[in-house]
């Protein structure tokens, strides 16, 4: 399997990627943050995405977005093709796109929103910490992306201060050294977290998929479908 920073050579997969994002959400009756072919193509062509392939087939995908004039970066739209799930692909893609974000925007804070414990574990391993919503970008365009989420009414009733998603933030070391360290408590994961299954994804403002969890003998990395980041 090859996991690469995107280029124009990967545009051949864009229709399949978009369709799978849409079909998966429709099958589960969930909200979806729509991304056009043109939008995804631009991300791919500019090298602002990661594409996983195997023997010429599309395996997985994730892209990066910047907010607040480059002060924040989000890894968005993480998705794995149904054929290649249960192989830990999501974690590999997330690691790659996280490094891409750090390379391109070394001074930016990297954030994500999720309801999935498995994703929280992946993010925690990368150095993310749970934070309150006010620590994230306040860019209206970002929050407008939540309109297609089934939980949007909750978000607005809470005046964008909280919702069902957990906010997680990675703060670069250079910012931390300058006195901007975040003191939110770390999420503690019990051994039960290694026995999860991921179901019923809901897509949020970033084009990310959120999940519910049930007991299973698979580890979080082994049993992914669509993951928020």
Order of alpha helices (4+ residues) and beta strands (2+ residues): beta-alpha-alpha-beta-beta-beta-alpha-beta-alpha-beta-alpha-alpha-beta-beta-beta
